[in-house]
Structures are given as C-alpha cells and as structure tokens.
Amino acid sequence: MSLAVEADVKRHLLTHRHTDLKDEFYARVRAQDRVPASEQELRDELKATQQKLAEAREENRQLKASVEAFARIVNVLTVENERLVQQQGRQESKTLIPIQPGAN
C-alpha cells in the first residue's frame, strides 16, 4: 500500500511538501527487511512480462530469418523458371510440325 493512500493525502502533496514523512515511511519499510506483497506481485509480473518479451523478440528474430530465406528461395526459383521458359521457347521454335494438306 502506498504512503499517500495510507496517509490519506494526495501523492503530489506528499512528494513535494511532506518529504520528511515520505522519507520516514520508506526508512521504516527498509527497516522491516521484507518486500511488501503488493511489490512482490509487481516484481513477479514484471519478470513474467520481461520473459514474454524476450520470447517474442526471439520469435521475431527467427521469423525475420525465415522471411529472408524464403525471399532468397523465391529469387532463385524465379531465375530458374525464367531460364526454363526461355529454354522451352527455343526448343519449340526449332520443332517444326509439317502440315499435310488434306490429311484430315
């Protein structure tokens, strides 16, 4: 629970006008040598969020690598396809099929 809530004063009044109360409160908290449950919950949530962020960043890195690999593959296949189309066109132009009149 925060000091401002506990003291029933607005936070800005506490941090700017009553710094002595704020300092005393935090000194007492430190003297207890324990982390309040609410702060521990926030720390746990932060740790979990940081872990999720790290996992998302790694997944993003892997996806970018996959996209780059697929782009290279598409480029190679496009070049190979164009070469085969040109090769087929040259072969078709060399092949002549004679038309025999009245062969129907």
C-alpha positions in Angstrom: 0.0 0.0 0.0 1.4 3.4 -0.8 2.2 6.0 1.7 -0.1 8.6 0.1 -3.1 6.2 0.4 -2.1 5.3 3.9 -1.7 8.9 5.0 -4.9 9.9 3.1 -3.2 12.7 1.2 -2.7 13.4 -2.4 0.5 12.0 -3.8 2.0 15.2 -5.1 1.5 16.8 -1.6 3.4 14.0 -0.1 6.3 14.0 -2.5 6.7 17.8 -2.7 5.6 19.2 0.7 6.0 16.5 3.2 9.2 14.9 2.1 10.0 14.2 5.7 7.0 11.9 6.0 7.9 10.2 2.8 11.5 9.6 3.9 10.4 8.3 7.3 7.9 5.9 5.7 10.4 4.5 3.3 13.0 4.2 6.1 10.6 2.1 8.1 9.8 0.0 5.1 13.5 -0.7 4.6 13.9 -1.4 8.3 11.3 -4.2 8.1 13.7 -6.0 5.8 10.9 -7.6 3.7 9.3 -6.8 0.4 5.5 -6.0 0.7 3.2 -8.4 -1.0 2.0 -5.9 -3.5 5.5 -5.0 -4.6 6.4 -8.7 -4.8 3.4 -9.3 -7.1 4.5 -6.4 -9.3 8.1 -7.8 -9.4 6.7 -11.2 -10.4 4.5 -9.7 -13.0 7.5 -7.6 -14.4 9.6 -10.8 -14.5 6.9 -12.7 -16.4 6.4 -9.8 -18.8 10.1 -9.5 -19.4 10.3 -13.2 -20.2 7.4 -13.0 -22.6 9.1 -10.0 -24.3 12.3 -12.0 -24.6 10.4 -14.9 -26.2 8.6 -12.6 -28.6 11.8 -10.9 -29.6 13.4 -14.3 -30.3 10.4 -15.5 -32.3 10.5 -12.2 -34.3 14.2 -12.8 -35.0 13.5 -16.3 -36.2 10.6 -15.2 -38.4 12.8 -12.5 -40.0 15.4 -15.1 -40.7 12.8 -17.3 -42.3 11.4 -14.5 -44.4 14.9 -13.7 -45.7 15.5 -17.3 -46.5 12.2 -17.6 -48.3 12.9 -14.4 -50.3 16.2 -15.9 -51.5 14.5 -19.1 -52.4 11.8 -17.2 -54.4 14.5 -15.3 -56.2 16.4 -18.4 -57.2 13.2 -20.1 -58.3 12.2 -17.1 -60.4 15.6 -17.1 -62.2 15.4 -20.8 -62.8 11.8 -20.5 -64.1 12.8 -17.7 -66.5 15.7 -19.8 -67.8 13.5 -22.8 -68.3 10.8 -20.8 -70.1 13.4 -19.3 -72.4 14.9 -22.8 -73.0 11.5 -24.2 -73.8 10.8 -21.3 -76.2 14.0 -22.0 -78.1 13.2 -25.7 -78.3 9.6 -25.1 -79.5 10.8 -22.7 -82.2 13.2 -25.4 -83.5 10.5 -28.1 -83.7 8.5 -27.9 -86.9 5.4 -29.9 -87.4 4.7 -30.3 -91.1 1.1 -29.7 -92.2 -0.1 -32.1 -94.8 -2.8 -30.8 -96.9 -6.0 -32.9 -96.8 -4.7 -35.2 -94.1 -7.9 -34.7 -92.1 
